[in-house]
Every structure is written in C-alpha cells, then in structure tokens.
Amino acid sequence: MKKTILTVLSVMALVAVTGCSKRSYAKNSGSDSMVLREYATENESGGVYSDEEYLADQKGEVPAAAPEPVERKLIRTGTIRVEVESLADTRESINSWVSRWNGYIASSTEGPSSMSCTIRIPSMYFELAINEAYGLGKLRSKTIQAQDVTDQYYDLQTRLDTKIILQERYQSYLKQAKDIEELLAVERKLNDVTSEVESMKGQLKLLNSQVDYSTITLEARLPPNETEQGFTLPDTKSGFKSFLGTAASFFNGIMFFLLYLILFGVPIILLAALLWWLCFGKIGLIKKLFKKANSGSKDKK
C-alpha cells in the first residue's frame, strides 16, 4: 500500500514539474517574440528597423534597398514629307491638326509649289499626332528619332543643386564678413557661383522644353511641275538633261566625222595627189601626149 502511494505521488510530482516547464518555456518564447515584434530603433537614414531587418543587422547582413524608378528624358523629333493637291487646304488642315494636339507652329516657309512647317507638340501626344499627320497628304517619306538625355539631365540637375547650396553658403559668409577685403573676396566667389547657377538653369530650362515638347517638321509639296494656280511649271531638269543629250550627240557626230575623214579622206587626197603628179606633174604623161600631138600636127603642115 505504501509503495502504491509513493508511486502515485512520484507520478503527480513529475507531471507537475513537466507542466511548469512547458508553461515557463511557452511564456519565455512568447515574450521573446513580443520583444522582436515591438522592438524598433531609428537607423542612420532616420527610418525604423523591422524585426527582420533587426535580425539581419545582428547577423551582419544589410537588407537590399529596391532601386527607385528613373523617369527617362527623351527628345523626340520627326520629319514627314507629303504630296498634296492644294497648299491652301493643307495649311488649314495643319492649323486644325496642331490645335487639336495643343501644339504650336514655331516657324513656316512657303513657295509656289511647296511649304514647310516646324511644329512643337506636347511629347505625350507625339506618337498620336505624328500618326495622324500621315493623313494630311500622300506620304512620301518619314523619319522619327529619339535622343535619350536622361543622364545629362539628372547630372545637370545634381550639379545645379550643389551650386545652389554653395551659393546660399556664400550668401551666409557675406553677412559674416569682418572687413572689406573679406567682403570683396566672398562677393567675387558669390558672383562666379551665381553666374554658373543662372547658366545651368538656362540649360535645364532648354532641356525641359525639348523633352516636354517634341518637334515635328512637316513638308508638303504639290505634284511635279504644278503650282497652286494649277498651271505647269517648265521642267528645267528635263530640259537641261535634253540639252546635255543634244550637245553630246553633236560632239559625238563631229568626232565620227573627223574619224571618217582620217580613215577615208587622207587616202583619197593622197591618191588624187599621185594622179596629178603622174598626169600633170613632173612625169606629166598627159602633158607629154598633148605635146606629141601638137608637134605631129605641125610637121604635117
């Protein structure tokens, strides 16, 4: 009986100890997890560590930061050449086309049979506008280009920000100048930096203008040899080609004439000279015959 009671007490004590251990481990584990979840501290950039970042930092690992997307800066240009039936109608179509895409005509030139316009269109409408421009006439040629100035733009922006900070610093130094010499030295530096700031602002403004507004050059031309009034212009190009062909034929004829003269004329002239020499020259066969005939007639008399 005593052994049974001792055995029961031993089992109960073992169960109690085991239960206390499990509760203690669970409590400690829960508290550690709570500490990890609630732990936060400012890092060097002024943010806060999460649990995972804190643990990675304790292991000597630095979490990789996601790269920020960079807005591409593109200067887009296009050239379109079309053949049209009327320059007046095309001019009206161009004006309404430019207005529809919130653009403007920067410059234009016009002649008897052609016109050219330089047009600025917001870059967001560039592709739509240039596709619609194909319908202004019979398309002859098109050229589209895009120049990436992203690196140039952001490099200029960074250097400008640096110069502005330097400019502000010189302005603060100017207020703290103790004598005239120091004041003049700071003013010289400030003027140089201010000049550079203004120059960079101008360059940045130009880049922004080129990026924000694309340039489209539109050239419209009437059919060959026609003007707006409808009559046909003389085809000077064809006329010049015809003149050159005629001149070439003339000189070609002269060349062949001289060649024929050399090949056939010279032998004929030599043959005629030989006959003259035989008949009437020093030998003079015919001349001798006439003399004999004359002398014979005199003898008979």
C-alpha positions as CSV (number, residue, x, y, z in Angstrom):
1,M,0.0,0.0,0.0
2,K,2.8,2.4,0.9
3,K,4.6,1.6,-2.3
4,T,1.5,2.4,-4.3
5,I,1.0,5.7,-2.6
6,L,4.7,6.6,-3.2
7,T,4.4,5.7,-6.8
8,V,1.3,7.8,-7.3
9,L,2.9,10.8,-5.5
10,S,6.0,10.4,-7.7
11,V,3.9,10.4,-10.9
12,M,2.0,13.5,-9.7
13,A,5.2,15.4,-8.9
14,L,6.7,14.5,-12.3
15,V,3.6,15.7,-14.1
16,A,3.6,19.0,-12.1
17,V,7.2,19.7,-12.8
18,T,6.7,18.9,-16.6
19,G,3.7,21.2,-16.8
20,C,5.6,24.1,-15.1
21,S,8.5,23.7,-17.5
22,K,6.2,23.8,-20.6
23,R,4.4,26.9,-19.2
24,S,7.7,28.6,-18.5
25,Y,9.1,27.8,-22.0
26,A,5.9,29.0,-23.7
27,K,5.9,32.2,-21.6
28,N,9.6,32.9,-22.4
29,S,9.1,32.1,-26.1
30,G,6.0,34.4,-26.2
31,S,7.9,37.2,-24.5
32,D,10.9,36.9,-26.9
33,S,8.5,37.0,-29.9
34,M,6.8,40.0,-28.4
35,V,10.1,41.8,-27.9
36,L,11.1,41.1,-31.6
37,R,7.7,42.4,-32.8
38,E,7.7,45.5,-30.6
39,Y,11.4,46.3,-31.0
40,A,12.1,49.4,-33.2
41,T,15.0,51.8,-33.3
42,E,16.0,54.6,-35.7
43,N,18.6,53.7,-38.2
44,E,21.1,56.1,-39.9
45,S,18.6,57.3,-42.5
46,G,16.0,58.2,-39.9
47,G,13.7,55.2,-40.6
48,V,12.9,52.3,-38.3
49,Y,14.1,48.7,-38.2
50,S,11.6,46.0,-38.7
51,D,12.0,42.6,-36.9
52,E,13.6,41.0,-40.0
53,E,15.9,44.0,-40.5
54,Y,17.0,44.0,-36.9
55,L,17.8,40.3,-37.0
56,A,19.6,40.7,-40.3
57,D,21.6,43.6,-38.8
58,Q,22.6,41.4,-35.8
59,K,23.9,38.8,-38.3
60,G,25.9,41.5,-40.2
61,E,23.6,41.5,-43.2
62,V,22.2,44.7,-44.8
63,P,18.8,44.3,-46.5
64,A,18.9,45.3,-50.2
65,A,17.0,48.5,-51.0
66,A,14.8,48.4,-54.0
67,P,16.1,50.8,-56.8
68,E,13.9,53.9,-57.4
69,P,12.5,54.1,-60.9
70,V,14.1,56.8,-63.0
71,E,11.9,58.9,-65.4
72,R,13.5,58.7,-68.8
73,K,14.1,62.0,-70.5
74,L,13.8,61.8,-74.3
75,I,14.0,64.4,-77.0
76,R,11.7,63.2,-79.8
77,T,11.8,64.6,-83.4
78,G,10.1,63.6,-86.6
79,T,10.1,64.7,-90.2
80,I,7.2,64.0,-92.6
81,R,7.1,64.7,-96.3
82,V,3.7,64.5,-98.1
83,E,2.4,65.3,-101.6
84,V,-0.8,67.4,-101.6
85,E,-3.3,68.7,-104.1
86,S,-3.7,72.2,-102.6
87,L,-1.3,74.2,-100.3
88,A,-4.2,76.4,-99.0
89,D,-6.3,73.4,-97.9
90,T,-3.2,71.8,-96.4
91,R,-2.4,75.0,-94.5
92,E,-5.9,74.9,-92.9
93,S,-5.6,71.2,-92.1
94,I,-2.2,71.8,-90.4
95,N,-3.6,74.6,-88.3
96,S,-6.5,72.5,-87.0
97,W,-4.2,69.4,-86.6
98,V,-1.8,71.5,-84.4
99,S,-4.6,73.0,-82.3
100,R,-6.1,69.6,-81.7
101,W,-2.9,68.3,-80.1
102,N,-2.3,71.6,-78.1
103,G,0.8,72.4,-80.1
104,Y,2.0,75.5,-82.0
105,I,3.8,76.3,-85.2
106,A,7.3,77.5,-84.4
107,S,8.2,78.5,-88.0
108,S,7.0,78.1,-91.5
109,T,8.1,78.8,-95.1
110,E,6.0,78.7,-98.3
111,G,6.9,78.7,-102.0
112,P,4.9,78.4,-105.3
113,S,4.7,74.6,-105.1
114,S,5.7,73.7,-101.5
115,M,5.6,74.6,-97.9
116,S,7.4,73.6,-94.7
117,C,6.4,74.0,-91.0
118,T,8.3,73.3,-87.8
119,I,5.7,72.3,-85.2
120,R,6.0,71.7,-81.4
121,I,3.7,69.1,-79.9
122,P,3.5,68.0,-76.3
123,S,5.6,64.8,-76.0
124,M,2.7,62.9,-74.5
125,Y,0.8,63.3,-77.8
126,F,3.8,62.8,-80.1
127,E,3.0,59.3,-81.5
128,L,-0.7,60.0,-81.9
129,A,-0.1,63.4,-83.6
130,I,2.6,62.0,-86.0
131,N,0.3,59.1,-86.9
132,E,-2.5,61.5,-87.7
133,A,-0.1,63.7,-89.8
134,Y,0.3,60.9,-92.3
135,G,-3.3,61.6,-93.4
136,L,-2.5,65.2,-94.4
137,G,-1.5,64.0,-97.9
138,K,0.2,61.3,-99.9
139,L,3.1,60.1,-97.7
140,R,6.5,60.3,-99.4
141,S,8.9,59.8,-96.5
142,K,9.0,59.9,-92.7
143,T,11.8,60.0,-90.1
144,I,11.4,59.5,-86.4
145,Q,14.2,59.9,-83.8
146,A,14.5,59.8,-80.0
147,Q,17.6,61.1,-78.2
148,D,18.0,59.9,-74.6
149,V,19.3,62.8,-72.4
150,T,18.4,61.2,-69.0
151,D,22.0,61.1,-67.7
152,Q,22.7,64.6,-69.0
153,Y,19.5,65.9,-67.4
154,Y,20.0,64.4,-63.9
155,D,23.7,65.2,-63.9
156,L,22.9,68.8,-64.7
157,Q,20.2,68.9,-62.0
158,T,22.6,67.4,-59.4
159,R,25.3,70.0,-60.2
160,L,22.7,72.8,-60.1
161,D,21.5,71.7,-56.7
162,T,25.1,71.6,-55.5
163,K,25.8,75.1,-56.8
164,I,22.7,76.5,-55.2
165,I,23.8,75.1,-51.8
166,L,27.2,76.7,-52.4
167,Q,25.5,80.0,-53.4
168,E,23.5,80.0,-50.2
169,R,26.6,79.3,-48.2
170,Y,28.5,82.2,-49.8
171,Q,25.5,84.4,-49.1
172,S,25.7,83.5,-45.4
173,Y,29.5,84.1,-45.5
174,L,28.8,87.5,-47.0
175,K,26.8,88.5,-43.9
176,Q,29.6,87.4,-41.6
177,A,32.4,89.2,-43.4
178,K,34.6,91.2,-40.9
179,D,36.3,93.6,-43.3
180,I,36.2,95.0,-46.8
181,E,38.9,92.6,-48.1
182,E,37.0,89.6,-46.9
183,L,33.7,91.1,-48.2
184,L,35.1,91.6,-51.7
185,A,36.6,88.1,-51.8
186,V,33.3,86.5,-50.9
187,E,31.4,88.7,-53.4
188,R,33.7,87.5,-56.2
189,K,33.1,83.9,-55.3
190,L,29.4,84.5,-55.0
191,N,29.2,86.2,-58.4
192,D,31.0,83.3,-60.0
193,V,28.7,80.8,-58.5
194,T,25.6,82.9,-59.3
195,S,26.7,83.1,-62.9
196,E,27.1,79.3,-63.1
197,V,23.7,78.8,-61.4
198,E,22.0,81.0,-64.0
199,S,23.8,79.2,-66.8
200,M,22.8,75.8,-65.5
201,K,19.2,77.0,-65.0
202,G,19.1,78.1,-68.7
203,Q,20.4,74.7,-69.9
204,L,18.0,72.9,-67.7
205,K,15.1,75.0,-69.0
206,L,16.1,74.3,-72.6
207,L,16.3,70.6,-71.9
208,N,12.9,70.6,-70.2
209,S,11.5,72.5,-73.2
210,Q,12.9,69.9,-75.6
211,V,11.7,67.0,-73.5
212,D,8.3,68.3,-72.8
213,Y,7.6,69.4,-76.4
214,S,8.6,67.2,-79.4
215,T,9.5,68.8,-82.8
216,I,7.8,67.7,-86.0
217,T,8.9,69.1,-89.3
218,L,6.2,68.8,-91.9
219,E,7.0,69.4,-95.6
220,A,4.1,69.5,-98.1
221,R,4.7,69.6,-101.9
222,L,2.4,69.8,-104.9
223,P,2.7,67.2,-107.7
224,P,5.7,67.7,-110.0
225,N,5.6,70.8,-112.3
226,E,2.4,72.1,-110.7
227,T,1.7,75.3,-108.8
228,E,-1.2,76.4,-106.6
229,Q,-2.8,78.2,-109.6
230,G,-2.9,74.9,-111.5
231,F,-0.5,75.7,-114.5
232,T,2.5,73.5,-115.1
233,L,6.0,74.8,-114.5
234,P,8.6,74.2,-117.1
235,D,10.6,71.1,-116.3
236,T,14.0,72.7,-116.1
237,K,15.6,69.4,-115.0
238,S,14.3,67.5,-118.0
239,G,15.2,70.5,-120.3
240,F,18.7,70.6,-119.0
241,K,19.1,66.8,-119.5
242,S,17.8,67.2,-123.1
243,F,20.3,70.0,-123.8
244,L,23.1,67.8,-122.5
245,G,22.0,64.9,-124.6
246,T,21.8,67.2,-127.7
247,A,25.3,68.6,-127.1
248,A,26.7,65.1,-126.5
249,S,25.2,64.0,-129.8
250,F,26.7,67.0,-131.6
251,F,30.2,66.4,-130.4
252,N,29.8,62.7,-131.0
253,G,28.9,63.5,-134.6
254,I,31.9,65.7,-135.0
255,M,34.2,63.1,-133.6
256,F,32.9,60.5,-136.0
257,F,33.2,62.9,-138.9
258,L,36.9,63.5,-138.1
259,L,37.5,59.8,-137.7
260,Y,35.9,59.1,-141.1
261,L,37.9,61.9,-142.6
262,I,41.2,60.5,-141.3
263,L,40.3,56.9,-142.3
264,F,38.9,57.7,-145.8
265,G,39.7,61.3,-146.7
266,V,43.5,61.1,-146.3
267,P,43.9,58.1,-148.6
268,I,41.7,59.8,-151.2
269,I,43.7,63.0,-151.0
270,L,46.9,61.1,-151.4
271,L,45.6,59.2,-154.4
272,A,44.4,62.4,-156.1
273,A,47.8,63.9,-155.5
274,L,49.5,60.9,-157.0
275,L,47.3,61.0,-160.1
276,W,48.0,64.7,-160.5
277,W,51.7,64.1,-160.2
278,L,51.6,61.3,-162.8
279,C,49.4,63.2,-165.3
280,F,50.4,66.8,-164.9
281,G,53.4,66.9,-162.5
282,K,57.0,66.2,-163.2
283,I,56.2,63.0,-165.1
284,G,53.3,64.6,-166.8
285,L,52.2,61.7,-169.0
286,I,49.1,63.5,-170.3
287,K,51.1,66.7,-170.8
288,K,53.7,64.8,-172.9
289,L,50.9,63.3,-175.0
290,F,49.5,66.7,-175.8
291,K,53.0,67.9,-176.8
292,K,53.5,65.0,-179.2
293,A,50.1,65.5,-180.7
294,N,50.8,69.2,-181.2
295,S,54.3,68.6,-182.7
296,G,52.8,66.0,-185.1
297,S,50.2,68.3,-186.4
298,K,52.9,71.0,-187.1
299,D,55.0,68.5,-189.0
300,K,52.2,67.7,-191.4
301,K,51.7,71.3,-192.2
